[in-house]
Amino acid sequence: MTPHYEGLIGNKQLGVGAVDVQDPKVESGSTVAERIQVHKWLAPEQTIVTSSCGFNHLPRAHQFRQAVRHD
């Protein structure tokens, strides 16, 4: 949904859901970063990376791994 906000957010921030919570594989930090960098129009200071949407259907242990994964 991020592309729908291009040119509309002004000086506001936008939360980007960059973690695929439907995939049981834990993504690398670089994979998540690549998903965010696709939106070159969104300045880093305007970007909030979020992964909170959709975790309720995954096992708790996987939610934790997904939330704390670092490269």
HELIX and SHEET records of a PDB file:
HELIX    1   1 THR A    2  TYR A    5  5                                   4    
HELIX    2   2 GLY A   29  GLN A   37  1                                   9    
HELIX    3   3 PRO A   44  GLN A   46  5                                   3    
HELIX    4   4 PHE A   55  HIS A   57  5                                   3    
HELIX    5   5 ARG A   60  VAL A   68  1                                   9    
SHEET    1   A 2 LEU A  14  GLY A  17  0                                        
SHEET    2   A 2 THR A  47  THR A  50  1                                        
END                                                                             
